Amino acid sequence: MSFRDLRDFTEMMRALGYPRLISMENFHTPNFMLVSEVLFWLVKRYEPQTDIPPDVETEQDRVFFIKAVAQFMATKAHIKLNTKKLYQADGYAVKELLKITSVLYDAMNTKGVEHMDLSEEDSSKFKFDLGSKIADLKAARQLASEITSKGASMYDLLGKEVELREARTESIARPLEINEAEKVMKIAINCVMEQVQKTNDMLSNVALDEASLEAKIEKRKLELERSQKRLQTLQSVRPAFMDEYEKIEEQLQKQYSSYLEKFRNLTYLEQLLDDHRRTEQEMFEEAANMLRLMQNRLKEEEQLLLKGARRAGVRIVGTMQGGDTEEDEDSGDSEIDLDEDEEDDDMEDKSIEISPRKFVLRARKPEPLEESDNDF
């Protein structure tokens, strides 16, 4: 099936006036009800007086319906249909349906071209008389096929006329003998009697076959009844191991419930363990970062102390001149300042003596937890 065939089929059915809307999705899967409905509608459209049973409930009815439609279209319209594809009722059936719809569609278009200039009333009248015109077309096709077959047979008979003419003239010229005629009649009667005897023998054989079939049917019925009774007895009897089976099934259900509970607990504890390890790792990293910062800070303080000690080693030298001038007052102030500076230098020397060492703090790495299966 191609997309073009399906599209042409839907458009032709819409143009022919099919009352139901056919979608392209209807034939992706087998849909026998739709195919049978379309076939019945096309047959009625081709010849309204046809009598084809529309029953398709059982498999036999479907087969009979498909055969009847195919035989009707072959004899009346000379359209050969593939019954297997029609019975499939899928995309392959569209090609077979397209053979019928194309004939009806072409007939409708041909009639429409001839009467293109008619008014709307004439066009409606044309649509109303379409069935009779299709019937005339069907009769013309049937008559043409009969004329062709009769002409072929007549041509063959005329070809044998030369030989048959001599035999006919001899038969006419020969005098009729009663004995020969009687002999021929007796032979014909004997042939007919033999055929009658054969027919009677066949009828008697049919009766014997019918009796044997009835006996077989009765035998099968008895076997079926015995089998049904045996089945009922087997269903009513309880097996000996059924109690043990039910107990084991209950135990298995309990074991499964405990297994599920333990599995959930195990999963939960493993998740807690992972969270605990993750927090310990984060704390360890945080402690390591803090220790690193403290070390850097101590190094900076030590460097500052060393620089201060070097500056304290420089001594200040003043003059020994006296006087009550402003310079003397300034010099007095300078002496006081020097005394204060000397006291500060002494304090710095003491602080240098106290902290010449280099403190290095090392963070103690927490011992990793031993991984074992006995965490729980």
VENKA-V739096 format. One record per backbone hydrogen bond with DSSP energy under -0.5 kcal/mol. NH is the residue of the N-H (numbers start at 1). CO is the residue of the C=O. If there is no record, write none. Layout:
NH&CO + NH&CO
//
This chain:
6&2 + 7&3 + 8&4 + 9&5 + 10&6 + 11&7 + 12&8 + 13&9 + 14&10 + 15&11 + 16&12 + 17&13 + 17&14 + 18&13 + 22&20 + 23&21 + 26&23 + 28&25 + 31&89 + 35&31 + 36&32 + 37&33 + 38&34 + 39&35 + 40&36 + 41&37 + 42&38 + 43&39 + 44&40 + 45&41 + 46&42 + 47&43 + 50&47 + 52&50 + 62&58 + 63&59 + 64&60 + 65&61 + 66&62 + 67&63 + 68&64 + 69&65 + 70&66 + 71&67 + 72&68 + 73&69 + 74&70 + 75&71 + 76&72 + 77&72 + 77&73 + 79&73 + 80&78 + 81&79 + 83&81 + 86&82 + 87&83 + 88&84 + 89&85 + 90&85 + 93&90 + 94&90 + 94&91 + 95&91 + 96&92 + 97&93 + 98&94 + 99&95 + 99&96 + 100&96 + 101&97 + 102&98 + 103&99 + 104&100 + 105&101 + 106&102 + 107&103 + 108&104 + 109&105 + 110&106 + 111&107 + 112&108 + 113&109 + 114&110 + 115&111 + 116&113 + 118&115 + 123&119 + 124&120 + 125&121 + 126&122 + 127&123 + 128&124 + 129&125 + 130&127 + 133&129 + 134&130 + 135&131 + 136&132 + 137&133 + 138&134 + 139&135 + 140&136 + 141&137 + 142&138 + 143&139 + 144&140 + 145&141 + 146&142 + 147&143 + 148&144 + 149&145 + 150&146 + 151&147 + 152&148 + 153&149 + 154&150 + 155&151 + 156&152 + 157&153 + 158&154 + 159&155 + 160&156 + 160&157 + 161&158 + 164&160 + 165&161 + 166&162 + 167&163 + 168&164 + 169&165 + 170&166 + 171&167 + 172&168 + 173&169 + 174&170 + 181&177 + 182&178 + 183&179 + 184&180 + 185&181 + 186&182 + 187&183 + 188&184 + 189&185 + 190&186 + 191&187 + 192&188 + 193&189 + 194&190 + 195&191 + 196&192 + 197&193 + 198&194 + 199&195 + 200&196 + 201&197 + 202&198 + 203&199 + 204&200 + 205&201 + 206&202 + 207&203 + 208&204 + 209&205 + 210&206 + 211&207 + 212&208 + 213&209 + 214&210 + 215&211 + 216&212 + 217&213 + 218&214 + 219&215 + 220&216 + 221&217 + 222&218 + 223&219 + 224&220 + 225&221 + 226&222 + 227&223 + 228&224 + 229&225 + 230&226 + 231&227 + 232&228 + 233&229 + 234&230 + 235&231 + 236&232 + 237&233 + 242&239 + 245&241 + 246&242 + 247&243 + 248&244 + 249&245 + 250&246 + 251&247 + 252&248 + 253&249 + 254&250 + 255&251 + 256&252 + 257&253 + 258&254 + 259&255 + 260&256 + 261&257 + 262&258 + 263&259 + 264&260 + 265&261 + 266&262 + 267&263 + 268&264 + 269&265 + 270&266 + 271&267 + 272&268 + 273&269 + 274&270 + 275&271 + 276&272 + 277&273 + 278&274 + 279&275 + 280&276 + 281&277 + 282&278 + 283&279 + 284&280 + 285&281 + 286&282 + 287&283 + 288&284 + 289&285 + 290&286 + 291&287 + 292&288 + 293&289 + 294&290 + 295&291 + 296&292 + 297&293 + 298&294 + 299&295 + 300&296 + 301&297 + 302&298 + 303&299 + 304&300 + 305&301 + 306&302 + 307&303 + 308&304 + 309&305 + 310&306 + 311&307 + 312&308 + 313&309 + 313&310 + 314&311 + 329&325 + 330&326 + 331&327 + 332&328 + 333&329 + 334&330 + 335&331 + 336&332 + 337&333 + 338&334 + 339&335 + 340&336 + 341&337 + 342&338 + 343&339 + 344&340 + 345&341 + 346&342 + 347&343 + 348&344 + 349&345 + 350&346 + 351&347 + 352&348 + 353&349 + 354&350 + 355&351 + 356&353 + 359&357 + 360&358 + 361&359 + 362&360 + 363&361 + 365&363 + 372&370 + 375&372
//
